[in-house]
Every structure is written in C-alpha cells, then in structure tokens.
Amino acid sequence: MAMDSKTKVISYRGGMYLLLTLLLLSLIGGFIVYRYSLLSHLNRENLLDEVIFYSIIGVAVATVVVALLLAVRLNRNLRSLERVANVMENGGTLDSMPEFANDELGDLSRHIIDLYGRLHQASNDIEREHNKALHEQQEKLRIKRQLTNNINHELKTPVAAIQGYLETMISSKDMSNEERTAFIEKSYAHCLRLTQLLQDVSTITRLEDGSSHIACESVDLRALIDEIASDVALLPDDKRMRVNIELPEQMFVKGNSTLLISIFKNLTDNAIAYSGGRDIYVRLVDKDNEFYTISFADNGIGVDEDHIGHIFERFYRIDKGRSRKLGGTGLGLSIVKNSVLFHGGDISVKNRKIGGLEFTLTLPIYS
C-alpha cells in the first residue's frame, strides 16, 4: 500500500535528521580514533599533520552545521506546505498566507497557494452563478404556476356567469324580450372581460418569454398620449376624465409602440375605474442624456398605504368585488411595470399629498 502525503513528509524528514546525526557521529568517532592513533604512532613535533587534521575536522563540522541549518529551514517550509495541503484537501479557504523562506521551495509554495486561491474563487463563482440561475429558473416556474392558477380562478367567474345566463334563457321559454336582451348584454360584457384577460395574459407572456423578439423603434410618445386623451374625451360623462398634458410637442422614445400604448392606456383605465377623480396629469419632470422622467397622476382618493406596496402584483385587487364588477383583470398595472422594465426604465408609485396617486416612470430617449 502506498504511503499518504503526510507519512511521506514525516519519513523524508526523519530520514534527513537520521542521516545528519549519523554523519556527525561518524565525524566525532573518526576524530577520536584518529587522534589516539596520532598520539601512539606519530611524533609530537609533526605539527603540520596536526594542523591539517584539525582543519579537516573544522570544515566537516562547519559543513554539518550548515547542512543542519538548511535542513531546519527546509523543514519549516515543509511544515507550512503540509498545513496548506491539509486545508486544500478539505476544500477550505486560506485566511492568511503561511510563512515561507525566500528560496525556490518558498516561491513554488506561494505560487501553488496563489493558483489554489484563484481556482477556489473561480469554483465559488461558478457555484454561485449556478445557484442563482437555478433560483431564477425555479422562481420563473413558480410564477408561471401561480399565473396559471390565477388565470383559472379568473376564468371561472365570467364563464360561470355566461353559462348561467345561457341556461336560464334556454330553460325559460316564456322569458320576455327585455329580460332576454338584458341577459345577452350581460353575457356579452363577460365575453369582453374574457377577451381582455386573454389579451393581458398574452402581453405578460410576450414580455417574459419573447422579449428578444419584440422590436423597438423611434416612437413619438406625445402623439401616443394625445391619441389616448382623445379616446378618453369620447367616453360617457360618468367615465370621462380631463387629461392634462405637459409634454414637449415632439417626444421621441426608443421602444415598442404597442407596449408603450399599453403602459399609458392601463394607467388611464386604472385612474378612470378606481381613482374617483376628475383629472389626469401627464407631465415631463426631468430629462438627462438617456431617459425621460414622466409623472402620471390623478386627483382621486389614492390608495391605502397597506396596499400600495402590492399594487404592481399580478391579480392583486384592493377591492375584489368592485374590480370584477368594473371588468378589471388584475393584470393592468403588472403589465405597466413589466413594460417599463422591458424598455430599461423604472417605475414607482406614491400617494399625492393633495390626493390621488402619482406614478413616476422613466423611458429611454431615442437618439
């Protein structure tokens, strides 16, 4: 069986010390034997032999001392390298660099430690990126499952209502034309709500799965908002709001016209349906080299602070009964946020001190 690295280091170190000890003992023994031999057979006046003898002994002892010092230095390097090897074997992190002598072995050891540190860092980075990607994938799956469950839940109400109206009309042969017409109108309203829900889901899906296939171009944002304001002006009195626009005559942004329309159309519809106000204010509040900063506000009742942090969540409703009655799908503001993020901008919302909600969003300037 082959020895492990620690056993090899100990064997190497023990053999080295044993060799030095035997060399020193042999020199001492040789000195004693040779000295007595000289006393017995040589004349004391032969001083030259004495000088040569002591010189040889001195050189040998100095050699042993130097070799011992080098061995101690080598041993210190080996001990430090052994500690490093143990840390590497356990996959640990070197908090501080061990002490190595300034020689070839020390330089080699430091180089090995530096390579290990970079390899360990690269391994940690890869693992972190892998965990991040895995988390993002799991989060996407969770959101898709949640979206599917919410869609199923949202579909049940209008489908059940349409089914109920149709069953009533089929079973009630003597139903008056007025009642029949009312049931048909209610069924049609629920069909419109289903259509809007499917369109909103389609938009969300496009933003999540096909962002790279959505074309961007130069879009005149002022013309787009003027068109929405014209549509609002044609609404019945109980749904109409005044749209006050403070934007440049031409305001070109880089984006997708369909998504940009969905941003301001959903904000407008949200204000009309839930704000209770009479005015909408759209104005440019800032501009830099890259982005326009736009404020979209109303003078309605605002939103309770407990709800405002959830306002962009999918299918989140402050008043569920009122939202469904007004035909909302619960996806409008989520589409707004995702559309703004698609364009590389940002959006926030807060209650105005004088009443109503204010959305602040950034959109990229076309250059």
PyMOL commands that set and color helices and strands:
alter all, ss='L'
color gray80, all
select helices_A, chain A and resi 5-41+47-89+104-171+177-209+211-213+221-233+257-275+305-308+320-325+332-342
alter helices_A, ss='H'
color red, helices_A
select strands_A, chain A and resi 217-220+242-246+252-255+279-287+291-298+347-351+357-364
alter strands_A, ss='S'
color yellow, strands_A
deselect
rebuild
show_as cartoon
